[in-house]
Amino acid sequence: MGQSSKKLNFLIDVNLCREFEMLVPAGKRSKVVNDALRKELESMRKGKAVKELLSSPPATKKFSNREIIDGLTKDRRSH
């Protein structure tokens, strides 16, 4: 993994566990879980940011469709 790691203890559904063990080789499981968790947390962060933006007072500056598209394109390329 390259970075420091911490062992966690949590429960997962039995059927999910069986499929995970069947599909993912033992030496790859931590990487798969880390990658999946990283993606899920990123999705949650984006969802939280959208909720905060929608609940905040309107911004004084308006953005054109082109500025929005350019900003999103730049953000997607940065990942």
N, C-alpha and C positions, 0 to 999 in steps of 0.2 A: 504493500500500500504506500510506502514511501514516507508517510506522515505518521505521527504517533497515533496509536489506536487505543480504544477503550472497549472492554468487553461489556456487553449489555445482556441483561436477562429479561426476556419478555415472551409472551405467549402469542402463537399464531394458530389459525384454524387448522385442524388436523388434515383436511383435504388439501389445503394450500401447502402444508408442510410436505405431504406425500409427493405432490406434483413437483415442488421445488427440489426435493431430494432426487426425484427421478430424472429431472431435466438438467440440473446443474451439478457438474462434478464437484466433489468435496473441496478441491483446491481452488475453486472459482467462486464459491458461495459468498464469501465476505465481499468480494468485488461486486458481484451482482446486487447484493443487498445495498451496499454503499451507493452504487450508481442509481438504483431505483429510488432510494431515499433522497438522494440529492435532487433528482428530477421532481419528485413529489414536493419537497420543500420549496423548490424554485416556483412551482405552480402555486403553492399556497401563498408565498410572498407576493407573487404577481396579483393573485386574487385579493389579498389584503390591500395592496396598493390601489387597485381599482376601486374597491369599496371606499377607501379613504378619499380618493379623488372625487368620487360621485357624491360623497356626503359633505365635502368642503364647499365653502362659498365660491361662487363663480369667479374665475380668474379675470383680471382686467384686460389681459392680452388675449386676442383671438388668434388662432392658428388656421392657416389655409389647409385645404386637403393635401396639397403638395407638401407642405411643411410636416404634416402628420405622417404621411407616407414615407418621406425621407428620414424622419426620426425613427420610425419603426424599422425601416430597412437597415439603418445604421446600427440599431440595437441588436437586431437579429444576426448581423454579420459579426458582432463582437463576441458571440458565444461559440 
